[in-house]
Each structure stands twice: as structure tokens, then as C-alpha cells.
């Protein structure tokens, strides 16, 4: 599921947001993808709970990135 989330969060960049959102979405999505990939290698309940706790901060980062991008807008395509 995380592998599907990353392309969609970055694809939004082509619909209007600028560089700031794109960079933050790509970085935070990549970190989340890496963390959940580790979960596939270590599928314990404890690690699953840690991976679950990563999703809430990820969403906060994405929404803050959208807000900051609205304040400091620099378009990708001029």
C-alpha cells in the first residue's frame, strides 16, 4: 500500500503545487516506504506497530508541506 501512496503524493505536484511540496512529499514518502519495506523483512507485531505510528507524522508532514507551499509558492512549470 505504501508503494502506491508515494507515486500519488508526488503526482499531485503536477496539478499545481510547487517545488517545496514536491521535495517534501518525495522525501517523506521515501522514508515511509523504506520503513514499511523493513516491515516486510521483520514482520513482528512490535515492528508493525512502529510502522503504523509512522503514518500519522507522515500525514502531518504532507499537510504542512501543502500549507508552506501555498505560502512560499515557486511553480515547477512556469
mmCIF file of the N, C-alpha and C atoms, coordinates in Angstrom:
data_MODEL
# 
_entry.id   MODEL 
# 
loop_
_atom_site.group_PDB 
_atom_site.id 
_atom_site.type_symbol 
_atom_site.label_atom_id 
_atom_site.label_alt_id 
_atom_site.label_comp_id 
_atom_site.label_asym_id 
_atom_site.label_entity_id 
_atom_site.label_seq_id 
_atom_site.pdbx_PDB_ins_code 
_atom_site.Cartn_x 
_atom_site.Cartn_y 
_atom_site.Cartn_z 
_atom_site.occupancy 
_atom_site.B_iso_or_equiv 
_atom_site.pdbx_formal_charge 
_atom_site.auth_seq_id 
_atom_site.auth_comp_id 
_atom_site.auth_asym_id 
_atom_site.auth_atom_id 
_atom_site.pdbx_PDB_model_num 
ATOM 1   N N  . UNK A 1 1  ? 0.812  -1.202 0.000   1.00 0.00 ? 1  UNK A N  1 
ATOM 2   C CA . UNK A 1 1  ? 0.000  0.000  0.000   1.00 0.00 ? 1  UNK A CA 1 
ATOM 3   C C  . UNK A 1 1  ? 0.853  1.262  0.000   1.00 0.00 ? 1  UNK A C  1 
ATOM 4   N N  . UNK A 1 2  ? 1.949  1.237  0.709   1.00 0.00 ? 2  UNK A N  1 
ATOM 5   C CA . UNK A 1 2  ? 2.830  2.401  0.747   1.00 0.00 ? 2  UNK A CA 1 
ATOM 6   C C  . UNK A 1 2  ? 3.475  2.637  -0.606  1.00 0.00 ? 2  UNK A C  1 
ATOM 7   N N  . UNK A 1 3  ? 3.742  1.568  -1.334  1.00 0.00 ? 3  UNK A N  1 
ATOM 8   C CA . UNK A 1 3  ? 4.328  1.711  -2.669  1.00 0.00 ? 3  UNK A CA 1 
ATOM 9   C C  . UNK A 1 3  ? 3.372  2.424  -3.611  1.00 0.00 ? 3  UNK A C  1 
ATOM 10  N N  . UNK A 1 4  ? 2.096  2.340  -3.366  1.00 0.00 ? 4  UNK A N  1 
ATOM 11  C CA . UNK A 1 4  ? 1.101  3.043  -4.180  1.00 0.00 ? 4  UNK A CA 1 
ATOM 12  C C  . UNK A 1 4  ? 0.956  4.486  -3.704  1.00 0.00 ? 4  UNK A C  1 
ATOM 13  N N  . UNK A 1 5  ? 1.105  4.719  -2.426  1.00 0.00 ? 5  UNK A N  1 
ATOM 14  C CA . UNK A 1 5  ? 0.930  6.055  -1.851  1.00 0.00 ? 5  UNK A CA 1 
ATOM 15  C C  . UNK A 1 5  ? 1.981  7.045  -2.335  1.00 0.00 ? 5  UNK A C  1 
ATOM 16  N N  . UNK A 1 6  ? 3.218  6.629  -2.423  1.00 0.00 ? 6  UNK A N  1 
ATOM 17  C CA . UNK A 1 6  ? 4.304  7.532  -2.816  1.00 0.00 ? 6  UNK A CA 1 
ATOM 18  C C  . UNK A 1 6  ? 4.104  8.141  -4.205  1.00 0.00 ? 6  UNK A C  1 
ATOM 19  N N  . UNK A 1 7  ? 3.813  7.356  -5.242  1.00 0.00 ? 7  UNK A N  1 
ATOM 20  C CA . UNK A 1 7  ? 3.609  7.993  -6.556  1.00 0.00 ? 7  UNK A CA 1 
ATOM 21  C C  . UNK A 1 7  ? 2.428  8.955  -6.584  1.00 0.00 ? 7  UNK A C  1 
ATOM 22  N N  . UNK A 1 8  ? 1.368  8.641  -5.861  1.00 0.00 ? 8  UNK A N  1 
ATOM 23  C CA . UNK A 1 8  ? 0.218  9.543  -5.843  1.00 0.00 ? 8  UNK A CA 1 
ATOM 24  C C  . UNK A 1 8  ? 0.531  10.852 -5.132  1.00 0.00 ? 8  UNK A C  1 
ATOM 25  N N  . UNK A 1 9  ? 1.270  10.781 -4.033  1.00 0.00 ? 9  UNK A N  1 
ATOM 26  C CA . UNK A 1 9  ? 1.589  12.021 -3.320  1.00 0.00 ? 9  UNK A CA 1 
ATOM 27  C C  . UNK A 1 9  ? 2.525  12.899 -4.130  1.00 0.00 ? 9  UNK A C  1 
ATOM 28  N N  . UNK A 1 10 ? 3.396  12.304 -4.916  1.00 0.00 ? 10 UNK A N  1 
ATOM 29  C CA . UNK A 1 10 ? 4.287  13.091 -5.768  1.00 0.00 ? 10 UNK A CA 1 
ATOM 30  C C  . UNK A 1 10 ? 3.562  13.542 -7.037  1.00 0.00 ? 10 UNK A C  1 
ATOM 31  N N  . UNK A 1 11 ? 2.631  12.738 -7.538  1.00 0.00 ? 11 UNK A N  1 
ATOM 32  C CA . UNK A 1 11 ? 1.892  13.097 -8.753  1.00 0.00 ? 11 UNK A CA 1 
ATOM 33  C C  . UNK A 1 11 ? 1.046  14.350 -8.555  1.00 0.00 ? 11 UNK A C  1 
ATOM 34  N N  . UNK A 1 12 ? 0.642  14.629 -7.331  1.00 0.00 ? 12 UNK A N  1 
ATOM 35  C CA . UNK A 1 12 ? -0.126 15.842 -7.047  1.00 0.00 ? 12 UNK A CA 1 
ATOM 36  C C  . UNK A 1 12 ? 0.674  17.076 -7.439  1.00 0.00 ? 12 UNK A C  1 
ATOM 37  N N  . UNK A 1 13 ? 1.979  16.975 -7.413  1.00 0.00 ? 13 UNK A N  1 
ATOM 38  C CA . UNK A 1 13 ? 2.840  18.113 -7.761  1.00 0.00 ? 13 UNK A CA 1 
ATOM 39  C C  . UNK A 1 13 ? 2.591  18.601 -9.180  1.00 0.00 ? 13 UNK A C  1 
ATOM 40  N N  . UNK A 1 14 ? 2.171  17.730 -10.055 1.00 0.00 ? 14 UNK A N  1 
ATOM 41  C CA . UNK A 1 14 ? 1.924  18.124 -11.438 1.00 0.00 ? 14 UNK A CA 1 
ATOM 42  C C  . UNK A 1 14 ? 0.568  18.798 -11.619 1.00 0.00 ? 14 UNK A C  1 
ATOM 43  N N  . UNK A 1 15 ? -0.218 18.863 -10.560 1.00 0.00 ? 15 UNK A N  1 
ATOM 44  C CA . UNK A 1 15 ? -1.532 19.501 -10.629 1.00 0.00 ? 15 UNK A CA 1 
ATOM 45  C C  . UNK A 1 15 ? -1.538 20.912 -10.062 1.00 0.00 ? 15 UNK A C  1 
ATOM 46  N N  . UNK A 1 16 ? -0.402 21.414 -9.614  1.00 0.00 ? 16 UNK A N  1 
ATOM 47  C CA . UNK A 1 16 ? -0.390 22.782 -9.128  1.00 0.00 ? 16 UNK A CA 1 
ATOM 48  C C  . UNK A 1 16 ? 0.612  23.136 -8.063  1.00 0.00 ? 16 UNK A C  1 
ATOM 49  N N  . UNK A 1 17 ? 0.816  22.307 -7.033  1.00 0.00 ? 17 UNK A N  1 
ATOM 50  C CA . UNK A 1 17 ? 1.793  22.684 -6.013  1.00 0.00 ? 17 UNK A CA 1 
ATOM 51  C C  . UNK A 1 17 ? 3.189  22.846 -6.600  1.00 0.00 ? 17 UNK A C  1 
ATOM 52  N N  . UNK A 1 18 ? 4.024  23.542 -5.869  1.00 0.00 ? 18 UNK A N  1 
ATOM 53  C CA . UNK A 1 18 ? 5.355  23.854 -6.373  1.00 0.00 ? 18 UNK A CA 1 
ATOM 54  C C  . UNK A 1 18 ? 6.433  22.919 -5.874  1.00 0.00 ? 18 UNK A C  1 
ATOM 55  N N  . UNK A 1 19 ? 7.665  23.428 -5.940  1.00 0.00 ? 19 UNK A N  1 
ATOM 56  C CA . UNK A 1 19 ? 8.843  22.649 -5.588  1.00 0.00 ? 19 UNK A CA 1 
ATOM 57  C C  . UNK A 1 19 ? 8.862  22.212 -4.133  1.00 0.00 ? 19 UNK A C  1 
ATOM 58  N N  . UNK A 1 20 ? 8.446  23.090 -3.242  1.00 0.00 ? 20 UNK A N  1 
ATOM 59  C CA . UNK A 1 20 ? 8.530  22.779 -1.816  1.00 0.00 ? 20 UNK A CA 1 
ATOM 60  C C  . UNK A 1 20 ? 7.720  21.530 -1.479  1.00 0.00 ? 20 UNK A C  1 
ATOM 61  N N  . UNK A 1 21 ? 6.481  21.489 -1.923  1.00 0.00 ? 21 UNK A N  1 
ATOM 62  C CA . UNK A 1 21 ? 5.646  20.311 -1.671  1.00 0.00 ? 21 UNK A CA 1 
ATOM 63  C C  . UNK A 1 21 ? 6.254  19.069 -2.315  1.00 0.00 ? 21 UNK A C  1 
ATOM 64  N N  . UNK A 1 22 ? 6.711  19.209 -3.542  1.00 0.00 ? 22 UNK A N  1 
ATOM 65  C CA . UNK A 1 22 ? 7.228  18.059 -4.279  1.00 0.00 ? 22 UNK A CA 1 
ATOM 66  C C  . UNK A 1 22 ? 8.426  17.432 -3.575  1.00 0.00 ? 22 UNK A C  1 
ATOM 67  N N  . UNK A 1 23 ? 9.341  18.261 -3.131  1.00 0.00 ? 23 UNK A N  1 
ATOM 68  C CA . UNK A 1 23 ? 10.541 17.746 -2.456  1.00 0.00 ? 23 UNK A CA 1 
ATOM 69  C C  . UNK A 1 23 ? 10.177 17.102 -1.123  1.00 0.00 ? 23 UNK A C  1 
ATOM 70  N N  . UNK A 1 24 ? 9.337  17.771 -0.350  1.00 0.00 ? 24 UNK A N  1 
ATOM 71  C CA . UNK A 1 24 ? 8.952  17.224 0.958   1.00 0.00 ? 24 UNK A CA 1 
ATOM 72  C C  . UNK A 1 24 ? 8.154  15.937 0.795   1.00 0.00 ? 24 UNK A C  1 
ATOM 73  N N  . UNK A 1 25 ? 7.231  15.899 -0.164  1.00 0.00 ? 25 UNK A N  1 
ATOM 74  C CA . UNK A 1 25 ? 6.434  14.690 -0.388  1.00 0.00 ? 25 UNK A CA 1 
ATOM 75  C C  . UNK A 1 25 ? 7.309  13.528 -0.844  1.00 0.00 ? 25 UNK A C  1 
ATOM 76  N N  . UNK A 1 26 ? 8.261  13.808 -1.712  1.00 0.00 ? 26 UNK A N  1 
ATOM 77  C CA . UNK A 1 26 ? 9.145  12.741 -2.192  1.00 0.00 ? 26 UNK A CA 1 
ATOM 78  C C  . UNK A 1 26 ? 10.035 12.212 -1.068  1.00 0.00 ? 26 UNK A C  1 
ATOM 79  N N  . UNK A 1 27 ? 10.590 13.104 -0.268  1.00 0.00 ? 27 UNK A N  1 
ATOM 80  C CA . UNK A 1 27 ? 11.479 12.680 0.825   1.00 0.00 ? 27 UNK A CA 1 
ATOM 81  C C  . UNK A 1 27 ? 10.722 11.933 1.917   1.00 0.00 ? 27 UNK A C  1 
ATOM 82  N N  . UNK A 1 28 ? 9.621  12.500 2.372   1.00 0.00 ? 28 UNK A N  1 
ATOM 83  C CA . UNK A 1 28 ? 8.881  11.843 3.452   1.00 0.00 ? 28 UNK A CA 1 
ATOM 84  C C  . UNK A 1 28 ? 8.245  10.541 2.968   1.00 0.00 ? 28 UNK A C  1 
ATOM 85  N N  . UNK A 1 29 ? 7.780  10.519 1.735   1.00 0.00 ? 29 UNK A N  1 
ATOM 86  C CA . UNK A 1 29 ? 7.222  9.287  1.186   1.00 0.00 ? 29 UNK A CA 1 
ATOM 87  C C  . UNK A 1 29 ? 8.270  8.203  1.030   1.00 0.00 ? 29 UNK A C  1 
ATOM 88  N N  . UNK A 1 30 ? 9.465  8.595  0.635   1.00 0.00 ? 30 UNK A N  1 
ATOM 89  C CA . UNK A 1 30 ? 10.553 7.621  0.503   1.00 0.00 ? 30 UNK A CA 1 
ATOM 90  C C  . UNK A 1 30 ? 10.951 7.047  1.859   1.00 0.00 ? 30 UNK A C  1 
ATOM 91  N N  . UNK A 1 31 ? 10.987 7.902  2.871   1.00 0.00 ? 31 UNK A N  1 
ATOM 92  C CA . UNK A 1 31 ? 11.302 7.410  4.217   1.00 0.00 ? 31 UNK A CA 1 
ATOM 93  C C  . UNK A 1 31 ? 10.229 6.450  4.718   1.00 0.00 ? 31 UNK A C  1 
ATOM 94  N N  . UNK A 1 32 ? 8.981  6.785  4.460   1.00 0.00 ? 32 UNK A N  1 
ATOM 95  C CA . UNK A 1 32 ? 7.890  5.912  4.884   1.00 0.00 ? 32 UNK A CA 1 
ATOM 96  C C  . UNK A 1 32 ? 7.936  4.588  4.116   1.00 0.00 ? 32 UNK A C  1 
ATOM 97  N N  . UNK A 1 33 ? 8.230  4.661  2.831   1.00 0.00 ? 33 UNK A N  1 
ATOM 98  C CA . UNK A 1 33 ? 8.345  3.448  2.024   1.00 0.00 ? 33 UNK A CA 1 
ATOM 99  C C  . UNK A 1 33 ? 9.473  2.559  2.541   1.00 0.00 ? 33 UNK A C  1 
ATOM 100 N N  . UNK A 1 34 ? 10.597 3.156  2.880   1.00 0.00 ? 34 UNK A N  1 
ATOM 101 C CA . UNK A 1 34 ? 11.721 2.384  3.413   1.00 0.00 ? 34 UNK A CA 1 
ATOM 102 C C  . UNK A 1 34 ? 11.358 1.730  4.743   1.00 0.00 ? 34 UNK A C  1 
ATOM 103 N N  . UNK A 1 35 ? 10.650 2.456  5.586   1.00 0.00 ? 35 UNK A N  1 
ATOM 104 C CA . UNK A 1 35 ? 10.270 1.908  6.885   1.00 0.00 ? 35 UNK A CA 1 
ATOM 105 C C  . UNK A 1 35 ? 9.314  0.734  6.716   1.00 0.00 ? 35 UNK A C  1 
ATOM 106 N N  . UNK A 1 36 ? 8.365  0.865  5.803   1.00 0.00 ? 36 UNK A N  1 
ATOM 107 C CA . UNK A 1 36 ? 7.421  -0.228 5.598   1.00 0.00 ? 36 UNK A CA 1 
ATOM 108 C C  . UNK A 1 36 ? 8.049  -1.393 4.833   1.00 0.00 ? 36 UNK A C  1 
ATOM 109 N N  . UNK A 1 37 ? 9.077  -1.110 4.049   1.00 0.00 ? 37 UNK A N  1 
ATOM 110 C CA . UNK A 1 37 ? 9.823  -2.203 3.420   1.00 0.00 ? 37 UNK A CA 1 
ATOM 111 C C  . UNK A 1 37 ? 10.532 -3.028 4.492   1.00 0.00 ? 37 UNK A C  1 
ATOM 112 N N  . UNK A 1 38 ? 11.080 -2.345 5.493   1.00 0.00 ? 38 UNK A N  1 
ATOM 113 C CA . UNK A 1 38 ? 11.718 -3.056 6.603   1.00 0.00 ? 38 UNK A CA 1 
ATOM 114 C C  . UNK A 1 38 ? 10.701 -3.932 7.332   1.00 0.00 ? 38 UNK A C  1 
ATOM 115 N N  . UNK A 1 39 ? 9.457  -3.494 7.353   1.00 0.00 ? 39 UNK A N  1 
ATOM 116 C CA . UNK A 1 39 ? 8.403  -4.287 7.991   1.00 0.00 ? 39 UNK A CA 1 
ATOM 117 C C  . UNK A 1 39 ? 8.213  -5.611 7.261   1.00 0.00 ? 39 UNK A C  1 
ATOM 118 N N  . UNK A 1 40 ? 8.352  -5.608 5.937   1.00 0.00 ? 40 UNK A N  1 
ATOM 119 C CA . UNK A 1 40 ? 8.216  -6.867 5.203   1.00 0.00 ? 40 UNK A CA 1 
ATOM 120 C C  . UNK A 1 40 ? 9.358  -7.829 5.529   1.00 0.00 ? 40 UNK A C  1 
ATOM 121 N N  . UNK A 1 41 ? 10.504 -7.284 5.913   1.00 0.00 ? 41 UNK A N  1 
ATOM 122 C CA . UNK A 1 41 ? 11.644 -8.127 6.277   1.00 0.00 ? 41 UNK A CA 1 
ATOM 123 C C  . UNK A 1 41 ? 11.604 -8.562 7.736   1.00 0.00 ? 41 UNK A C  1 
ATOM 124 N N  . UNK A 1 42 ? 10.887 -7.823 8.574   1.00 0.00 ? 42 UNK A N  1 
ATOM 125 C CA . UNK A 1 42 ? 10.798 -8.120 10.000  1.00 0.00 ? 42 UNK A CA 1 
ATOM 126 C C  . UNK A 1 42 ? 9.333  -8.006 10.435  1.00 0.00 ? 42 UNK A C  1 
ATOM 127 N N  . UNK A 1 43 ? 8.483  -8.967 10.032  1.00 0.00 ? 43 UNK A N  1 
ATOM 128 C CA . UNK A 1 43 ? 7.044  -8.850 10.292  1.00 0.00 ? 43 UNK A CA 1 
ATOM 129 C C  . UNK A 1 43 ? 6.622  -9.266 11.703  1.00 0.00 ? 43 UNK A C  1 
ATOM 130 N N  . UNK A 1 44 ? 7.098  -8.536 12.687  1.00 0.00 ? 44 UNK A N  1 
ATOM 131 C CA . UNK A 1 44 ? 6.692  -8.809 14.064  1.00 0.00 ? 44 UNK A CA 1 
ATOM 132 C C  . UNK A 1 44 ? 5.618  -7.804 14.469  1.00 0.00 ? 44 UNK A C  1 
ATOM 133 N N  . UNK A 1 45 ? 4.798  -8.147 15.440  1.00 0.00 ? 45 UNK A N  1 
ATOM 134 C CA . UNK A 1 45 ? 3.778  -7.196 15.894  1.00 0.00 ? 45 UNK A CA 1 
ATOM 135 C C  . UNK A 1 45 ? 4.374  -5.886 16.422  1.00 0.00 ? 45 UNK A C  1 
ATOM 136 N N  . UNK A 1 46 ? 5.520  -5.961 17.071  1.00 0.00 ? 46 UNK A N  1 
ATOM 137 C CA . UNK A 1 46 ? 6.150  -4.751 17.603  1.00 0.00 ? 46 UNK A CA 1 
ATOM 138 C C  . UNK A 1 46 ? 6.587  -3.825 16.469  1.00 0.00 ? 46 UNK A C  1 
ATOM 139 N N  . UNK A 1 47 ? 7.201  -4.394 15.438  1.00 0.00 ? 47 UNK A N  1 
ATOM 140 C CA . UNK A 1 47 ? 7.647  -3.571 14.319  1.00 0.00 ? 47 UNK A CA 1 
ATOM 141 C C  . UNK A 1 47 ? 6.459  -3.075 13.505  1.00 0.00 ? 47 UNK A C  1 
ATOM 142 N N  . UNK A 1 48 ? 5.400  -3.868 13.428  1.00 0.00 ? 48 UNK A N  1 
ATOM 143 C CA . UNK A 1 48 ? 4.192  -3.426 12.727  1.00 0.00 ? 48 UNK A CA 1 
ATOM 144 C C  . UNK A 1 48 ? 3.587  -2.213 13.432  1.00 0.00 ? 48 UNK A C  1 
ATOM 145 N N  . UNK A 1 49 ? 3.597  -2.221 14.745  1.00 0.00 ? 49 UNK A N  1 
ATOM 146 C CA . UNK A 1 49 ? 3.084  -1.078 15.500  1.00 0.00 ? 49 UNK A CA 1 
ATOM 147 C C  . UNK A 1 49 ? 3.949  0.156  15.258  1.00 0.00 ? 49 UNK A C  1 
ATOM 148 N N  . UNK A 1 50 ? 5.261  -0.018 15.203  1.00 0.00 ? 50 UNK A N  1 
ATOM 149 C CA . UNK A 1 50 ? 6.155  1.105  14.909  1.00 0.00 ? 50 UNK A CA 1 
ATOM 150 C C  . UNK A 1 50 ? 5.893  1.649  13.508  1.00 0.00 ? 50 UNK A C  1 
ATOM 151 N N  . UNK A 1 51 ? 5.681  0.765  12.554  1.00 0.00 ? 51 UNK A N  1 
ATOM 152 C CA . UNK A 1 51 ? 5.399  1.196  11.183  1.00 0.00 ? 51 UNK A CA 1 
ATOM 153 C C  . UNK A 1 51 ? 4.061  1.924  11.113  1.00 0.00 ? 51 UNK A C  1 
ATOM 154 N N  . UNK A 1 52 ? 3.099  1.477  11.886  1.00 0.00 ? 52 UNK A N  1 
ATOM 155 C CA . UNK A 1 52 ? 1.798  2.148  11.923  1.00 0.00 ? 52 UNK A CA 1 
ATOM 156 C C  . UNK A 1 52 ? 1.936  3.558  12.493  1.00 0.00 ? 52 UNK A C  1 
ATOM 157 N N  . UNK A 1 53 ? 2.777  3.717  13.505  1.00 0.00 ? 53 UNK A N  1 
ATOM 158 C CA . UNK A 1 53 ? 2.951  5.029  14.124  1.00 0.00 ? 53 UNK A CA 1 
ATOM 159 C C  . UNK A 1 53 ? 3.671  6.019  13.213  1.00 0.00 ? 53 UNK A C  1 
ATOM 160 N N  . UNK A 1 54 ? 4.258  5.566  12.133  1.00 0.00 ? 54 UNK A N  1 
ATOM 161 C CA . UNK A 1 54 ? 4.918  6.456  11.178  1.00 0.00 ? 54 UNK A CA 1 
ATOM 162 C C  . UNK A 1 54 ? 3.888  7.179  10.305  1.00 0.00 ? 54 UNK A C  1 
ATOM 163 N N  . UNK A 1 55 ? 2.702  6.608  10.136  1.00 0.00 ? 55 UNK A N  1 
ATOM 164 C CA . UNK A 1 55 ? 1.731  7.169  9.192   1.00 0.00 ? 55 UNK A CA 1 
ATOM 165 C C  . UNK A 1 55 ? 1.159  8.505  9.647   1.00 0.00 ? 55 UNK A C  1 
ATOM 166 N N  . UNK A 1 56 ? 0.906  8.694  10.919  1.00 0.00 ? 56 UNK A N  1 
ATOM 167 C CA . UNK A 1 56 ? 0.339  9.966  11.390  1.00 0.00 ? 56 UNK A CA 1 
ATOM 168 C C  . UNK A 1 56 ? 1.316  11.127 11.182  1.00 0.00 ? 56 UNK A C  1 
ATOM 169 N N  . UNK A 1 57 ? 2.582  10.999 11.572  1.00 0.00 ? 57 UNK A N  1 
ATOM 170 C CA . UNK A 1 57 ? 3.519  12.090 11.274  1.00 0.00 ? 57 UNK A CA 1 
ATOM 171 C C  . UNK A 1 57 ? 3.683  12.323 9.772   1.00 0.00 ? 57 UNK A C  1 
ATOM 172 N N  . UNK A 1 58 ? 3.607  11.262 8.982   1.00 0.00 ? 58 UNK A N  1 
ATOM 173 C CA . UNK A 1 58 ? 3.702  11.418 7.527   1.00 0.00 ? 58 UNK A CA 1 
ATOM 174 C C  . UNK A 1 58 ? 2.580  12.319 7.019   1.00 0.00 ? 58 UNK A C  1 
ATOM 175 N N  . UNK A 1 59 ? 1.372  12.071 7.480   1.00 0.00 ? 59 UNK A N  1 
ATOM 176 C CA . UNK A 1 59 ? 0.242  12.901 7.044   1.00 0.00 ? 59 UNK A CA 1 
ATOM 177 C C  . UNK A 1 59 ? 0.401  14.345 7.502   1.00 0.00 ? 59 UNK A C  1 
ATOM 178 N N  . UNK A 1 60 ? 0.885  14.546 8.707   1.00 0.00 ? 60 UNK A N  1 
ATOM 179 C CA . UNK A 1 60 ? 1.126  15.910 9.195   1.00 0.00 ? 60 UNK A CA 1 
ATOM 180 C C  . UNK A 1 60 ? 2.157  16.603 8.313   1.00 0.00 ? 60 UNK A C  1 
ATOM 181 N N  . UNK A 1 61 ? 3.222  15.910 7.983   1.00 0.00 ? 61 UNK A N  1 
ATOM 182 C CA . UNK A 1 61 ? 4.269  16.492 7.135   1.00 0.00 ? 61 UNK A CA 1 
ATOM 183 C C  . UNK A 1 61 ? 3.708  16.858 5.764   1.00 0.00 ? 61 UNK A C  1 
ATOM 184 N N  . UNK A 1 62 ? 2.885  16.001 5.193   1.00 0.00 ? 62 UNK A N  1 
ATOM 185 C CA . UNK A 1 62 ? 2.299  16.279 3.873   1.00 0.00 ? 62 UNK A CA 1 
ATOM 186 C C  . UNK A 1 62 ? 1.399  17.508 3.931   1.00 0.00 ? 62 UNK A C  1 
ATOM 187 N N  . UNK A 1 63 ? 0.559  17.607 4.945   1.00 0.00 ? 63 UNK A N  1 
ATOM 188 C CA . UNK A 1 63 ? -0.346 18.759 5.044   1.00 0.00 ? 63 UNK A CA 1 
ATOM 189 C C  . UNK A 1 63 ? 0.414  20.047 5.346   1.00 0.00 ? 63 UNK A C  1 
ATOM 190 N N  . UNK A 1 64 ? 1.440  19.975 6.171   1.00 0.00 ? 64 UNK A N  1 
ATOM 191 C CA . UNK A 1 64 ? 2.269  21.157 6.432   1.00 0.00 ? 64 UNK A CA 1 
ATOM 192 C C  . UNK A 1 64 ? 3.003  21.563 5.156   1.00 0.00 ? 64 UNK A C  1 
ATOM 193 N N  . UNK A 1 65 ? 3.453  20.592 4.395   1.00 0.00 ? 65 UNK A N  1 
ATOM 194 C CA . UNK A 1 65 ? 4.119  20.895 3.125   1.00 0.00 ? 65 UNK A CA 1 
ATOM 195 C C  . UNK A 1 65 ? 3.171  21.611 2.171   1.00 0.00 ? 65 UNK A C  1 
ATOM 196 N N  . UNK A 1 66 ? 1.927  21.192 2.124   1.00 0.00 ? 66 UNK A N  1 
ATOM 197 C CA . UNK A 1 66 ? 0.947  21.877 1.276   1.00 0.00 ? 66 UNK A CA 1 
ATOM 198 C C  . UNK A 1 66 ? 0.726  23.311 1.742   1.00 0.00 ? 66 UNK A C  1 
ATOM 199 N N  . UNK A 1 67 ? 0.647  23.507 3.057   1.00 0.00 ? 67 UNK A N  1 
ATOM 200 C CA . UNK A 1 67 ? 0.444  24.856 3.587   1.00 0.00 ? 67 UNK A CA 1 
ATOM 201 C C  . UNK A 1 67 ? 1.659  25.742 3.316   1.00 0.00 ? 67 UNK A C  1 
ATOM 202 N N  . UNK A 1 68 ? 2.848  25.222 3.548   1.00 0.00 ? 68 UNK A N  1 
ATOM 203 C CA . UNK A 1 68 ? 4.060  26.001 3.283   1.00 0.00 ? 68 UNK A CA 1 
ATOM 204 C C  . UNK A 1 68 ? 4.215  26.297 1.799   1.00 0.00 ? 68 UNK A C  1 
ATOM 205 N N  . UNK A 1 69 ? 3.819  25.350 0.980   1.00 0.00 ? 69 UNK A N  1 
ATOM 206 C CA . UNK A 1 69 ? 3.901  25.562 -0.458  1.00 0.00 ? 69 UNK A CA 1 
ATOM 207 C C  . UNK A 1 69 ? 2.951  26.669 -0.898  1.00 0.00 ? 69 UNK A C  1 
ATOM 208 N N  . UNK A 1 70 ? 1.821  26.776 -0.234  1.00 0.00 ? 70 UNK A N  1 
ATOM 209 C CA . UNK A 1 70 ? 0.890  27.863 -0.559  1.00 0.00 ? 70 UNK A CA 1 
ATOM 210 C C  . UNK A 1 70 ? 1.473  29.218 -0.147  1.00 0.00 ? 70 UNK A C  1 
ATOM 211 N N  . UNK A 1 71 ? 2.229  29.245 0.945   1.00 0.00 ? 71 UNK A N  1 
ATOM 212 C CA . UNK A 1 71 ? 2.834  30.498 1.406   1.00 0.00 ? 71 UNK A CA 1 
ATOM 213 C C  . UNK A 1 71 ? 4.052  30.896 0.582   1.00 0.00 ? 71 UNK A C  1 
ATOM 214 N N  . UNK A 1 72 ? 4.874  29.918 0.242   1.00 0.00 ? 72 UNK A N  1 
ATOM 215 C CA . UNK A 1 72 ? 6.124  30.182 -0.477  1.00 0.00 ? 72 UNK A CA 1 
ATOM 216 C C  . UNK A 1 72 ? 6.094  29.476 -1.824  1.00 0.00 ? 72 UNK A C  1 
ATOM 217 N N  . UNK A 1 73 ? 5.153  29.860 -2.655  1.00 0.00 ? 73 UNK A N  1 
ATOM 218 C CA . UNK A 1 73 ? 4.915  29.158 -3.919  1.00 0.00 ? 73 UNK A CA 1 
ATOM 219 C C  . UNK A 1 73 ? 5.975  29.481 -4.954  1.00 0.00 ? 73 UNK A C  1 
ATOM 220 N N  . UNK A 1 74 ? 6.587  28.453 -5.471  1.00 0.00 ? 74 UNK A N  1 
ATOM 221 C CA . UNK A 1 74 ? 7.502  28.573 -6.605  1.00 0.00 ? 74 UNK A CA 1 
ATOM 222 C C  . UNK A 1 74 ? 7.142  27.426 -7.550  1.00 0.00 ? 74 UNK A C  1 
ATOM 223 N N  . UNK A 1 75 ? 6.510  27.745 -8.672  1.00 0.00 ? 75 UNK A N  1 
ATOM 224 C CA . UNK A 1 75 ? 5.960  26.685 -9.529  1.00 0.00 ? 75 UNK A CA 1 
ATOM 225 C C  . UNK A 1 75 ? 7.028  25.797 -10.161 1.00 0.00 ? 75 UNK A C  1 
ATOM 226 N N  . UNK A 1 76 ? 6.647  24.571 -10.386 1.00 0.00 ? 76 UNK A N  1 
ATOM 227 C CA . UNK A 1 76 ? 7.524  23.638 -11.081 1.00 0.00 ? 76 UNK A CA 1 
ATOM 228 C C  . UNK A 1 76 ? 7.565  23.995 -12.560 1.00 0.00 ? 76 UNK A C  1 
ATOM 229 N N  . UNK A 1 77 ? 6.392  24.208 -13.112 1.00 0.00 ? 77 UNK A N  1 
ATOM 230 C CA . UNK A 1 77 ? 6.274  24.555 -14.526 1.00 0.00 ? 77 UNK A CA 1 
ATOM 231 C C  . UNK A 1 77 ? 5.883  26.014 -14.635 1.00 0.00 ? 77 UNK A C  1 
ATOM 232 N N  . UNK A 1 78 ? 6.721  26.823 -15.230 1.00 0.00 ? 78 UNK A N  1 
ATOM 233 C CA . UNK A 1 78 ? 6.422  28.252 -15.348 1.00 0.00 ? 78 UNK A CA 1 
ATOM 234 C C  . UNK A 1 78 ? 5.809  28.572 -16.688 1.00 0.00 ? 78 UNK A C  1 
# 
